[in-house]
């Protein structure tokens, strides 16, 4: 065949592959306001940086399917986001519902191998119908498709992973979202083990897709989704922002960026964000946003475990992970979901060399029948175990109160590299009101109750714990930002160039 003919064939095949599932399916998506697989990549990555891998892949199971499976339903390749290399897989639902096959499975495997071996963040843009049938049916199909790579579901956190749920996500799209360090979901998308149709057949009743895998379920109940957005574009923007806090791989420190103008300008009045009475509630997110660099606050799982706030942010241009009690919900008492949420951030930050800042205002742990049924003891121990394995800097400041075992879980004692407190802090084993009832058998209104409470509150002040050097610093609220900036400078790991030991690199990404 003449070279001109080979060039013509190359172009013909290239055009066919880029056409995806054809103009009708693409127009239908466009009318629905949804980006297609290639448009999603174009929006996400730096212009002109995408180099595709596997453009000419097709179905390997049946010869007559090859013409119907351009790029085999998954677009994969290498690109740059904000100038840094990434590996990306974008599911093309217009081709066989982006179902998993032998060919596109090899594409994913290649992206994962290159990402882990060369230090590239990994991005999964999910929208798929699950395993491709009839390819996987029968023993031959199972032997061909499943279990041929023993490391397929091994996650060692060599590089950050980000996943997006942008449509119907079943099977592998669900697995890779669950494996991601950050997951974002568009409203209207569904993420589940199997499709509602299959579930309905299994349980013999009609199933609402939103009920088994909608955004409210995963953002409020399961906690599997970190952020919820309205559009594809917002989801892709969230992935870009998440990656901006991350190093490219586990063996480098996160990027340091210029501090935006106006950062910290509210610090002089920060103490006024706390109500005058210890029992009054407030939203700790206002305190956090005042302390961190302007516009750097990036909250994770805001609808889940609301007693705790977890976020990425920057302080003095450096990436930090924030864990804070939020008295706006249950008085800031930690529950099982809050522990799971804090543990997840702790593990991620330690895996990618991000210092942890803890802001404390908690009366302890939620107790009672519901707490025990939700395995609160196990959740508390997991949180404590994770905190003890952290090798990045941990900085803790008690804002208002810290009681009981939660004192340890929220960085008390030597569970932080620097344990500090505001002058407003109260620290003890138990709330004085409860202690008065337990020790003296008195209730509010009983004679002697107020005196008993005063007795139990004696010695709770920050000055008592500071006098024995069990807090290293008493920090004025207005000085908090400057204190944290200074401590981040002091505690950066110079001997290892800001890289921790990663003792939790195999800790599950879900709970």
MARKOL-870336 format. One record per residue: residue in one letter; x, y, z of N, C-alpha, C, CB in turn. Coordinates in pm, whole numbers, plus 50000, padded with zeros to 5 digits. Glycine has a CB too. Example, Ala and Ser with C-alpha at 12.3 -4.5 7.8 and 13.67 -1.06 7.14 Angstrom:
a513194943150780512304955050780513204967050780511314955350905/s512854977550708513674989450714512905000350787514084994050572/
END
This chain:
x500854988050000500005000050000500885012450000499045000150123/x500595021749913501385034049903501225042250030500965042249779/x502275050250059502255058350181501065067950182503555066250195/x500695073350063499555082450057498275075450100499385088049916/x498155062650063496985055050102496975052450253496925041750026/x498155049850308498245047850453497865060650528499675043450492/x498305072050478497935084750540496425086850534498655096350473/x495845083550420494395085050405493655075950501493975082050261/x494145063550518493505054250611493645059250755494115040150597/x494845064150786495065069750920494045080650950496505075350933/x493875090050856492965101150878491525096450888493095111350766/x491155086750807489805081350811489525075150948489605070950698/x490455067250996490275060851127490285071151240491375050351151/x491145081151227491195091651331489875099051340492325101551303/x489325103051226488065110451224486945101851283487705114751079/x486925089151249485885080251300485975078951452485985066451235/x487205077651503487385076351647486955089051720488845073051680/x487305100551664486955113251728485465116251721487715124651663/x484745109351630483305111551617482515105051730482815106251485/x483175096751809482555090151924481305082451881482205100452034/x480195084251952478985076551921478155082251808478145075652041/x478635092551742477915098151627477205111051659476935088151575/x476845118751555476275132151573474955132351648476085138651439/x474105122451631472805122551699472965121551850471915111051648/x473795112351895474005110852040474705123052098474835098152068/x475645128452026476345140352076475425152452084477545143651987/x474545153851986473595165051987472595163552101472855165951854/x472185151252129471265148952240471885153352373470875133952247/x473145150552393473835154952514473935170252518475235148652522/x474275175952405474415190452398473105197352434474875194752259/x472005191752386470695197452416470345196352564469615190552333/x470895186252628470645184252772471615192352858470755169452807/x472525199752794473485207752869474635199852928472795214852978/x474915188052868475985179452919477175179552823475465165152940/x478365180352878479565179252796479795164652759480775184852870/x480385162252642480775148652610482165145752665480725146252457/x482605133452648483865129052711485055137552669484135114552677/x485115141152542486255148852493486135163552532486375147652341/x484925168752535484725182552579485115184052726483255186852558/x484845173852805485215174452947486725175352963484675162053021/x487445167552886488915168352893489395182052846489555157252806/x488825187052738489245200152685489025211152785488495203352556/x487905210452859487615220752959488565219553078486145219653005/x488905207253115489695204853236491155208653220489585190453276/x491755205253107493215205953095493655218653023493745193753022/x494945221453032495515232952962495335231252811497015234752996/x495005242252745494715241752602495875235752523494395255852550/x495535225952438496525219852350497475210052416497315230352288/x497235206752544498195198152615497835183352614498315202752758/x496635179952568496195165952576496815157452466494665165152568/x497465146552507497995136552415497275123552441499555134852431/x496505119052344495655107352367496445094452358494515107152266/x496045084852439496605071352436495475061552406497315067852573/x495595053952299494565044152266493455049352178493985038852390/x493715059452098492685065052011492065054451921493255076451926/x492885045051874492385035451777491945022251841493455032751674/x491775022151972491275010252040489815007552005491435011652190/x489464994851994488064990751969487794978152049487794988251816/x486564973552044486184961252113487034949552066484694958152091/x487514941752162488344930152128487564917152129489504929152223/x486324917552179485574905152197484944900152068484504907152302/x484354909151991483634904951871484034913851753482094905651894/x484404907751645484894915251529483834924651475485334905751421/x482564920151477481514928651420481234940951506480234920651403/x481794941551628481584952951717482654963751699481574948351861/x483694960751626484814970151618484404983551558485944964251537/x483594983151455483174995651391482235003851479482494992651259/x481654997451580480685004351666481315009251796479534995151698/x482615007251811483235010551939484465019551923483634997852013/x484305031551867485455040551853486065044051988485025053351780/x487395042351996488165044452120487675035552233488075059152163/x486805026252201486225016352293485555022652415487305006952339/x485035034652398484175040352501484865047252617483345029952555/x486185047652615486915054752721488055062552656487465044852830/x488085075652680489125084252624490195086052732488535098152578/x491425082752698492495083152797493725090052739492845068952844/x494545095552829495775101652782496435110252887495505109852660/x497395118052843498205126652930497945141252893499715123252918/x497975149852995497715164052972498375172053083496185167052964/x498155184953080498645193653188497455201353245499755203453137/x497485203153376496535211953445497355222153521495585203953542/x497195234853486498015245553544499505242553528497655247553693/x499855237053413501255234753381501845221953435502035245853430/x501075214153513501595201753570500995189653499501295201053720/x501815179453475501365167553404500345159753486502565158653370/x499325154453417498335145553479498005134353381497035153453519/x497445123553434496855113153352495355114053369497405098953390/x494585111953261493155113853268492425102853191492765127653214/x491305098253247490395088953180489015095253182490395074853249/x488405096553064487075102453053486155092352984487115115952974/x485105088253052484185078252998483295084252890483325072153109/x483215077552777482375082052666481095073852664483125080752529/x480055079552722478785072252736478095070052602477855079752829/x478505077352498477865075652367478325062852296478165087752279/x479345056252350479825043552291479595032352392481345044452252/x478575024352367478265012852452478135016652599479345002252436/x477655028852625477485033252764478785033652841476525024352834/x479905035052769481245035152833481475022652916481405047652921/x480845011752876480954999252952482384993952951480004988652895/x482734986853057484094981853075484344969852985484354978153221/x485494969752919485864958952828487344955952844485524962552680/x487794945852772489214942152780490104953352729489474929252701/x489714959552617490554969952558490604982452645490054973552419/x489434987652684489495000052762490014997552903488125006552768/x489914985052951490544981853078492064983053071490164967853121/x492624979552955494064981252937494444996052936494524974452805/x493585004252880493845018752881493945023953024492755026352804/x492965020253106492975024953245494225019853316491695020253319/x494545007153293495745001553356497005008953317495884987053319/x497095012853191498265020453146498335034153213498225022252994/x497205041053222497195054253287497615053153433495805060653276/x497105043253502497425041353643498915038253662496575030053703/x499445029453576500865025953589501755038053565501225014853490/x501495045253460502325056953429502195067453541501925063053293/x500965069653586500745079553692501525076053818499245080653725/x501475063553860502135059653984503655059153968501615046154031/x504135054653852505575053153832506275066253798505845043153724/x505545075553736506165088153693505725100353773505865090453548/x504845098153870504455109153957503465118753897505645116653998/x502395113553836501345121953777500045120253855501125118353627/x499375131053894498035129653948497125122553848497465143553985/x496105115753900495185107753817493795113553828495195092753859/x493115115453713491745120853711490835111053639491715134753641/x489725107553704488705098953645487425107053627488435086353733/x486935107753505485675114753477484625104153450485805124653356/x483805101453551482965089653551481595091653488482795084953688/x481215082053407479865080753353479845067653274479465093253261/x479415056853338479485043953270478415034553320480865037653289/x478105024653237476995015453266477445002653332476275012053139/x478745001253360479234989053423479924980053323478104981653490/x480004967153356480684957553269479924955853138480834943953339/x480664953853029480034952152898479544937752880481024955952785/x478284936652852477724923552822477344923352675476504920352915/x477484912152605477764898752660479244895452677477144888452574/x480154905252662481584902252671481964894652798482384915152663/x481334898452909481724892553038480894880453076481604902953146/x479914876952997479064865553032479814852453008477744865852950/x479494842453089480124829353075481494828953139480234825652930/x481994816853158483284815253224484424820953141483534800453253/x484324819953008485374825652923485424840852938485134821752775/x484234847052940484184861552958484734865653093482764866452943/x484374858353200484884861753332486404860153337484214852953439/x486894849253279488334846853280489104857053199488634833253229/x488454862353094489104872453010489104886153076488414873252874/x487984889653140487764903353185488214906053329486324906753171/x488054896553417488194899553559489384892353622486934895853633/x490064899453711491074893253794492414890853730490584880753843/x492684896753615493944894353548495064903653595493764895853400/x494704913753670495704922953726495534923253878495554937353664/x496424916653952496244916054097496384929554165497254906454157/x496904939654096497054952954155495954962554112498414958654119/x494934957454040493914966253984493264974954091492844958153914/x493024969254208492364976754314493284979254433491124969354360/x494574980254404495534983954508495764998854500496874976054492/x495645005654614495865020154617496945023354718494555027654652/x498075027954671499215031054757499435046054773500475024554703/x498565053954717498635068454726499985074254682498355072654868/x500525068854574501745074854520501455088854466502345066054409/x500255090554406499875103554352498425106454389500065103954198/x498025119154390496615122454420495685117554309496455137654440/x494525112654349493475108854254492275117754276493085093854271/x491645121654166490395129354172489375122754081490605144254132/x488145121754128487095115354049485845124054043486745101754106/x485135123253929483895130753912482775121253871484065142053807/x481625122753933480425115253896479575124753813479645109954023/x479545122253682478955131853588477765126153510480005136653492/x477275114953552476135108653486475805095853558476435105853336/x475325085853485475055072853545476395065853567474105064253456/x476705062553691477975056253724477725043153797478855065753811/x477995032253728477875018953787479175011353760476635011253729/x479445001353842480644993453820481905001453840480634987553682/x482825000953741484165006653759484155021553789484985004153636/x483205029153733483125043453764482895045653914482005050153684/x482095037053973481855037854116483125034154193480695028654157/x483795023354149484995019054222486065029954220485545006054161/x486315035754104487395045554094487035058654165487725048353949/x485755061954171485355073454252485635070654399483865076754232/x485295058554443485555054854582487025054654617484965041354611/x487865051754520489305051354543489955065154539489955042554440/x489225075154496489815088454477489975095854609488965096654382/x490975104554614491185113054732490155124254737492605118854733/x489665128054620488635138454611487595134054509489255152254571/x486325135154546485245131254454484185142054452484635117654496/x483765145554332482745155954313481625149954230483345168754243/x480385154254257479215148454191478295159454141478455139054288/x477875157954015476905167253959475495162853997477045168053804/x474675172454038473285169254068472615163053946472515181954114/x471845152653967471225145353858471985132953820471085154253740/x473255132153857474045120153832473705109653937475575123453835/x474045097153907473765086053998475025077554012472565077353946/x475355073754135476475064754159476015053154246477655072254226/x476155041054195475715029254270476475017054222474185027154255/x476345006054296476974993554256476384988654125476814982854365/x475054988754116474354983853997473234993453960473794969754020/x472744992253837471695001053787470384998453859471514999253636/x469505008653867468185006653928467414995253862467375019453919/x467604993453732466904982553662467294969053721467204982853512/x468604966953739469064954253794468654952653939470574953053781/x468734963454016468324962854156466834959554166468624976354228/x466024965654080464584962954080464304948254052463874971853977/x465044942453958464874928253929465264919654049465714924253807/x466304923954121466794915954233465864916254353468164920854275/x465274927954381464444929054502462944928854471464784941854577/x462624927654342461224926254299460364938354331460604914054363/x460964950154327460184962454342460914973854273459944965854492/x460154983854231460714995154158461585003454251459595003754096/x462725007754199463695015254278463895029054217465045007854288/x463875039254302464155052854259465665054654247463545063254358/x466185058454130467625060154114468245069654216467935065253975/x467535080554247468075090054345468205083654482467185102554353/x467305074354512467315068054644468505058654661466025060554667/x468905051954553470025042654567471365048854535469815030654479/x471375060854474472685066354438472715080954403473215058854326/x471755088754451471705102954419472645111354503470305107954436/x472715124254469473685133054535473385135154682473715146454465/x472115135254721471785137154862472255125154944470275139254881/x472065113154891472505101154961474005101654986472135088554882/x474775104554881476225103454894476875115554959476815101454759/x476215126854961476805138555028476355139755173476445151254953/x475185134055206474645135855340474645123155424473245140955331/x474565111455361474415098955436475675090355429473225091055384/x476135087255307477305078555295478615086055312477305071655162/x478635098855278479875106655286480885103155179480495104855419/x480475095955074481405091954970481755103354874480815080454891/x480955113954875481175125154785481645137254865479885128554705/x482685143854818483265155254889482565168454857484735156554857/x482125169954733481435182254694480345178954593482425192754635/x479285186954595478165185654501478065198654422476815182554576/x477875197354290477805209154202476605207754108479125210754121/x476335218354035475175218553946475505214853801474545232153948/x476755216953759477085215053618478395207253603477195228553547/x478595201953483479865195453451481035205053471479855190153307/x480875217253424481955227053433482355229753578481535240153366/x481375230853665481685233053807482425221153866480395235753886/x482065209053824482765197253873484235197253829482075184553822/x484475200753705485835201153654486645212353718485825202853502/x485995223553745486675234453817487075229953958485755246953826/x486205222154022486505217254157487705207954156485275209954216/x487815199454054488975190654043490255198854026488805180953924/x490195209053941491385217553921491795224254052491105228153813/x490805229054126491135235754252491705225954353489895242554310/x491105214154362491645203954454493105201054423490815190954444/x493405198654298494785195254261495765206554290494855191554114/x495265218954295496165230254320496765229854460495415243254300/x496105222854555496635221654691497615210054703495495219754790/x497575200954605498305188354613499695189154549497495177454547/x500635181354602501855179054524501515169954407502995172654613/x502395169154308502145160054196502255145554241503135162854083/x503105142954341503275129254389503695129754535504325121554303/x503745118154598503935117454743505345121154788503615103754791/x506285121754695507675124554733508095138954710508585115554658/x507115147954701507435162154696506465169754785507375167554550/x506855181654826505995190054907504945196954819506835200554984/x503815200854877502805208154800503355221554750501545210554885/x502785226854644503255239754592502995251154691502595242954458/x503865260854693503675273154772503345284254674504955276654857/x502275291854703501805302054610501835315754677500365298654560/x501815326454599501775339954659500535341954745501825350554549/x500685349754850499565352454941498705363454882500075356455083/x497395361054863496525371254805496425383654892495125365454782/x496285394954828496105407654900494855406854986496025419654802/x494915412555104493765412855194493665400955286492525413755114/x494575391155272494545379455360494795383655504495585368955315/x493955378755595494125381355737493635394755784495535380155772/x492985402355698492615415955739491525416255845492155423855618/x490835404955868489805404655972490295399556106488665396255927/x491585397156119492095390956242491895399456366493555387856226/x491925412656352491795421256471490465419056542491925435956432/x489445415056468488105413356527487665398756536487095421056446/x488595389356520488195375256512487555370256641489395366756480/x487985375456755487415370756881485925373756891488145377056999/x485475383856819484045387256822483175377156749483835400956762/x483795367756676483025357056612482575346656713483865350456502/x483195346556832482745337656939481695344757025483955333057026/x480575338057053479565344257138480085346257281478285335757140/x479455355257357479945357957492479775346157588479235369857549/x478755337657566478515326257656479035313357593477015324957688/x479645304957677480215292457630479175283157569480895285557744/x477935284357613476885275257565476235280057436475825273757672/x476575292057389475975297057265476725291557144475995312457263/x475965289357037476555283256918477065293956822475535274056848/x477925289856730478425298456623478965289456513479535308356675/x479205294956397479695287356283481215289056273479005291956152/x481935278356302483395279156305483975282256167483995266156358/x483205280056060483725282955926484065297755910482715278755820/x483365306455981483695320755976485075323356038482625329056050/x485395316056144486705317356207487795312556112486765309456339/x487555300956050488555295255959488825304755842488075281555906/x487765309855781487935318455664488655331355699486575321655602/x488535335755823489255347755866490755344955879488705352856000/x491095332855925492485329355950493245326255821492565317556044/x492635318755731493365313655615493505324455508492675301255557/x494345321855408494535331155297493205333555227495585325755197/x493025345655179491775349655114491455340254997491875364255063/x490185335954991489645327554883490325313954871489765334854752/x491005309554976491675296554968490895285355036493065297455030/x489775288655100489005278755176488285269255080487975285755270/x488535256155094487995245955003487445234655091489095240554902/x486155235355121485575226055218485295212455155484295231755276/x485485201955234485235188155192484115182255276486525179655202/x483195175155213482065168555279481265178055368482575156855363/x480855189755317480165199455402478795194655452479985212255328/x478155185355381476825180655420476875168255508476005177655296/x478055162855530478215150255604478985152955733478955139555517/x478565146555843479295148255969479465162756005480635141655960/x478365170256009478445184856021479015189656153477075190656004/x479155180956251479745185156378481225188656361479595174156484/x481805183956251483205187056221483285193856085484085174156223/x484235202656071484545208955943485895203755898484535224555954/x485955198955774487245195255714487395203155586487335179755688/x488595208155562488815216655445490295216855410488305231055470/x490555219955286491895223855243491915239055235492275217255105/x493055244855262493185259355255494665262655244492535266355381/x494985275355247496375279655252496535289855364496835285655115/x497665289055429498035298855531499445303555497497955292855678/x499575316255465500865321455422501355315155293501885319155530/x500415311255207500765305455078500995290455081501965311955027/x500975284255199501225269955213499915262155226502135267155333/x499835250655161498655242055174498575236455315498705230655070/x497365236455370497105230255500495775222855493497095240855614/x495635212855579494355206455600493785211455732494475191055599/x492495214955731491845220355851490875210055906491095233755819/x490955207356036489935199556107489455208256222490505185656159/x488155210956226487615219856330486285214556380487465234256277/x486045216156509484705213456562483785224956524484735211656717/x482535221856495481585232456461480415232556559481075230656316/x480455241656658479395242256759477995244956703479725252656860/x477915249056575476615251556514475785238656506476795257456374/x476445227056509475755214256501476125205756623476115206956369/x475105201956701475275193556819476315199156916475675179456777/x476455212456915477385218857005478845215956975477085214857143/x479105209656858480485206156824480935192956882481395216956870/x480015185356945480365172156998480605162456882479255166857093/x481685155156887482045146256777481155133856775483505142156788/x480655130256656479895117956639480645108656544478485120956585/x480045097156513480715087156429481045092856291479835074656414/x480095099856230480355105556097481445116256103479065111556040/x481435124356208482465134556222483845128456236482175143356341/x483935117156308485225110256322485695104656189485125098956426/x484775098556114485125093455981485655104555891483905086755915/x484975115655895485335127055811486715132455849484275138255824/x486965133755978488265138756024489375128755992488235141656174/x489085115856007490075105655976490465106155829489535091756013/x489465107455741489725107955597490675119355562488425109355520/x490435131055618491315142455588492715140155646490715155455644/x492765134655766494045132055830494915123055743493835125655968/x494335112155694495085102555612495545109055481494235090055584/x494645116255416494995122655290496125132755308493775129455229/x496015141055410497045151255432498405144955460496655160455549/x498425134655543499705128255573500275121455450499535118255685/x499415116055366499895109055246500525118555145498755101655180/x500095131355147500585140855047501275152955110499425145454959/x501825150755231502755160355291502125173955320503945162255201/x500865173955360500135186255389499985187755540498745186355320/x500525198255602500365200255746498895201155786501095212955790/x498605197255911497245197055962497105207556072496875182956016/x496055215556061495715225556162494375221756223495675240056101/x494335220456356493105216756426492645228556511493315204156513/x491375232156496490755242856575489685236556661490155254256483/x489835237956792489085229656886488055237656964490025222756982/x486835232556964485765237557052484735226457063485125251056997/x484985217057154484115205357164483845201457309484735193657089/x482605197457339482295192357472482615177457486480825194657504/x483135171157381483455156957388482815149357274482995151157522/x482455136757301481825128257201480345126957227482485114557199/x479575125457119478155122157132478055108257194477425122656992/x477225106957297477025093957362475555090057354477505094357510/x475275077357375473905072557371473755060357282472995083457323/x472535055157273472275042957199472615044457051470815038957214/x472215055656993472465057556850473955058056821471785070456800/x474715064456908476165065256889476795051356894476795074256997/x476365042956988476935029556998476555021056877476455022657127/x475335022756830474895015056714475635019156587473395016656694/x476105031356584476895036056469478385033256487476675050956447/x478705024656583480085020156606481005031656647480635013556481/x480485040456733481275051856778482625047856837480495059856880/x482715037356921484045033756974485065030956864483925021657065/x484645023456762485555020456652485965032756574484925010556559/x485005041756554485315054056479486285062856556484025061756448/x486065063756688486945071856773488365066156771486415072356919/x488465052856782489785046456782490475048156647489655031356817/x489725046956537490325048956404490895063056390489295046456294/x490125072956435490575086856430491835088456513489465096356480/x491815082856634492975084056722494185076856663492655078556860/x493935064956605495025057356545495655064756428494535043856499/x494805070656345495315078256230496145090156278494145083156141/x495645097156377496355108856426497735104956480495545115956535/x497825093256543499105088956600500115085056493498885077256694/x499635082156371500525078156261500955089856173499855067756177/x500415101656199500725113356118502185117156134499805125256156/x502855119856021504255124256026504455138055965505145114255955/x503365144655923503455158655882503195167356004502425161955766/x503525180256000503275188956115501805189456153503775202956085/x501555188956285500205190256340500205202156437499745177056412/x499365211856409499255223856491497835224956542499665236656412/x497665226256674496335226556734496155239156817496095214056819/x494975245256805494625256756888493235254456947494665270056806/x493125255057079491825254057146491215267957151491975247957291/x490055269357089489395282457085488595285057210488495283356963/x487775275157249486835277757359486795266557462485435279857303/x486675253857421486645243057519487125230057456485235241357577/x487665221457542488085208157499487945198757618489555208357445/x487005189257606486675180557718486855165857682485245183057765/x487255157957782487245143457771488225137857670485885139057737/x487895125557622488735118757524488905126957398488145105257490/x487905135357365488015143757246489195153357255486735151557225/x489645156157376490865164157396492035157657322491195165657547/x492145144357328493225137357259492965136657110493395123357316/x491745133057072491445132056929491615145256856490045126956910/x491375156156926491535169256864492905175256896490425178656912/x493905166656907495295171356909495865174957044495415182756824/x495145171857153495635175657284496905168457325494595173057385/x497665174657414498905168657463499935167557352498635154957523/x500635156157349501675154157248501105148357119502755144957302/x499815148957103499205145156975499325156156871497735141556996/x499945167156908500275177856814501735181756832499355190256835/x502315187156727503675192356739503705205356816504295194356601/x502635213056803502455225156885501005225356930502835238456806/x500795225557061499455225857119499285239357188499225213957220/x498415247657133498235261257183496775263657216498735271657079/x496485274957277495105278057314494915293157321494745271657450/x493685297357295493305311257319493075313257469492025315057237/x493145325557519492845328057661491425324157699493055342757694/x490545322957600489145319057624488975304157647488285323257507/x490035296257635489925281657637489625276257777491205275257584/x488795265757781488555257857903488865243357869487055259557955/x489645236757955490065223057929489855214858054491535222457883/x489135203758040488885195058155488395181558106487845201458252/x488175172258199487715158958161486235158858125487965149158274/x485475168158182484035168058159483475182158177483325158158254/x482405184958106481675197458125481325198858274480385197958036/x481635210258336481385211958479479935209258519481765225758521/x478975212358433477575209958467477295195058480476655216158360/x477825187158385477645172658393478395167058513478125165858263/x479615172158536480415167258647479715169458781481785174058648/x479055180958794478335183758918477225173658941477755197958915/x476555169858835475475160058848476035146258878474635159658720/x477125142358814477705129058834478295127758974478775126258729/x479065137559015479785136659142478865138959261480925146659145/x477995149059250477175153059366475705148959353477265168159385/x475315143759240473925139659223472965151459219473525130459333/x473445162959178472625174959176472225178459033473375186759240/x471055184659020470555189158891470315204258895469255181758854/x470255210858779469995225258778468765228858860469825230158635/x468925238958946467825243159033467905237359172466525239358972/x468655226259191468805220459324469665229559412469435206359316/x469395229859543470255237359634471705232359626469735236259779/x472625241459614474035237959608474545234459469474285226759698/x473645234259369474085230459235475095240359178472875229359141/x474795253259191475695263359135477075262659200475105277359152/x477105260259331478385259159400479155246759352478175258659551/x478415235859326479065223659278479655225659139478055211959276/x478925232959054479435235758920480705244258929478365243058834/x480675254359015481855262959032483055254959082481535274459131/x482795245259170483875236759218484485228559105483365227459330/x483615223059020484095214558910484775222658800482925206658850/x484445235558795485065244158693486405249658738484135255758657/x486735247658864487985253058917489165245858850488045251359072/x490115253458802491275247458738491085244358590491635234858809/x489965248858531489705246258389490375256258295488215246358364/x490915266858350491375277658263492665273958190491595290358346/x492945281458087494145279058008495415281358089494145288057884/x495325289958191496525293358268496995281458350496255305358360/x496075272958392496475261258470497245251358385495245254458531/x496765248658266497465239058179498735245258121496535234358065/x498725258458100499945265058051501035265058157499635279458007/x500655265258284501655265958391502495253358399500975268258523/x501985242158350502765229758350503295226558209501905217858403/x503205236158121503715234957984503045223457908505235232857985/x501765220857938501005211057860500345217757740499945204157948/x500305231057736500155238357611501435246457594498855247657612/x501915247057471503185253857448503025268957437503825248557323/x501825273457397501625287857379500185291457410501995292257236/x500005303057474498685309357483498705320657381498375314657630/x497825319757284497865328557167496665337957171497885320357036/x496915350757156495805360157142495065357157012496315374957145/x493725357557013492975354656891493475362656770491515357656912/x493785375356790494215383856679495585379756623494275398356724/x496365372156702497695367856658497695353756597498655368356775/x496515347656588496455333556549497045330956410495015328756551/x496695339156314497205336956178498735338056176496585347156080/x499275348456237500725350256238501425338856312501095363656302/x500805334156420501355322956495501425310456407500515320256620/x500345307556335500325295656250501325296756135498925293456194/x501415308556075502415310455969503825307656021502325324955912/x504105312756141505445310756200505685296056232505605319256328/x504695289256288504865275156324504975266256201503715270556412/x504295269756094504455262255969505875263655915503435266955864/x506465275455934507855277455893508795269055980508245292355901/x508555269156111509415261856204509365246856178509015264856347/x508145241656155507955227256152508025221056012506655223956213/x508325228755911508475222355780509665212755786508675233055668/x509525201355723510515190655735511715193255644509885177055702/x512685200655695513845204155613514695191955577514695214455686/x514795182655671515655171055648515115162155536515795162955776/x513815162555515513205154155410512555162555302512165144655472/x512865175655300512315184755199510785184955200512815180755060/x510225184555320508775185555335508025172755309508275195955245/x508715161455304508065148655274507985140255401508845140955163/x506775135055431506565126755549506885112155523505135128155597/x506575103655622506885089355612505775081255545507165083655750/x504575086955536503445080355467503105066855530503765078455319/x502945066655661502635054255731501225049255701502805056155880/x500385057855642498995053955614498705053155465498025063755679/x499725050555384499515050955239498555040255190500835049555169/x498345029555269497395019155229496065020155303498005005455251/x495885030555383494615032355456493485033855354494675044855553/x492345027455376491235028455277490815042755253490025020455324/x490455045655128489985059055093488525061055130490195061654944/x487805050255161486405051255204486285045255343485445044155103/x485115047155405484925042355541483595035355554485025053855642/
END
